[in-house]
Structure formats: C-alpha cells, structure tokens
Amino acid sequence: MRGQIGPRLRLIGRGPGLVNGMVAEAVVNIPFYGRIVRATVLAVKQTEYVESARALGVSELRLALTHVLRNCLAPVIVAVTLNIGGHCCPS
C-alpha cells in the first residue's frame, strides 16, 4: 500500500484535473495489468486452437492478433471495471 501512494501523489502533484488523475492511475496500475496480460497470454498460447492454427501455417502476427489478443481482452476488461468500481465506491 505504501509503495503505491508515493507515485500517485507525485503524479497528481502536477496539477488538478481529470486528465492528470487518469494518467496517475494508469501509471500506477501498469504492473497490475501487465501481470494479468502476461498470465493470460501464457495460458492462451497453450490452447489447442492456437497450436492448430500454428500447425496450419498462420503467421505469428496474425496468430497474435486474431487468436491470442482477442482472448486476452476479457480478463483485462474485467480487471479495469473492478478497479474503477473500487476507486469510485471504496469500502
């Protein structure tokens, strides 16, 4: 908890406003979302449909964009929604 307050206060110290607050939250939460994306990518890479697409000769870029990225968005959207809800209505 203590490690997150410092950077947040330094960024918000740049001035009042919605944009500065949003930038501060984004910078502080990058590691959190990065861990979610990494874990999801590692899980999706090992699924059967990704392996079968790779066996059919699909390029790595198309494989990443069509198969892996689409299936990684859902957990990130859920995490963002819960994070926003936690900031709007703290308990």
N, C-alpha and C positions, 0 to 999 in steps of 0.2 A: 504493500500500500504506500509506504513512504517513498519508494522509488518512482512511482507514477505521479505523485503530486508535484515534485520539483519541476520536471519538464513541462508539465501542463501550466504551471504558474508562470514559468519563463515565457512561454509562447503567448499566453493570454496577456502578459505584460506588454505586448507590442501595441496594444490599443483595444478599445472596446469595439464590439461589433459582432454580428453573426458570423461573418466570414472568418475572422480571426479565431473565434471559438470553434468553428468547424475544422479549421486547419490544425488547431491544437489537439482536438480529439483524434483526428486522423493520424497525426504524427505519433501520438502516444499509443494508439492501438494497432500500429503496423505489425509489431511482433505477434500479437494475438491472432490477427487474421492470417499472417504468414504461416503460422503453425497449423491453422485449420486447412489452408490450401495445400500445404505440403503433405499432410496426413491423407487428405482426400485424393491427391494425385497419386500417391504411393499405393493407395487401395484400388483406385480405378485402373491403374496401369496393369494390374494383375488379373483383371476380369477377362472372361472368355471372349467377349465381343471385341475387345481391344487386341487380344492375341490373334483372333481370326482375321481381323482387318489388317494386321501387320503381315500375316501369312499370305493374304491376297495381294500384297504389294502396295498398299496405300502409303503415300508419302508421310514422313514424320510430321510435317506441318499440318497436313490435313487431318492426320490422326489426332494431333494435339488439339486442334481447333474443334473438330466435329465430335469427337468421342470423349476426350478427357476433359476439356474445358466446360462443355455443357453439363457434364455430371458433377463438376466441382462447384458450380454456381449455387446450387441449392443449400449446402451447408453454410456457405458464406452469407447468403441472404438471410438465413435463419439467425446466424450469429449477429449480423448487423441489426436485425429487428429487435432481438433481445437486448442488445447493447443500448440501442436508442431508448427502448422502453425502460431500462434500468436507470438511465440518466433523467428521463422525464418524470418518473414516479419512484424516487428512491424510497426504500423502506426504512 
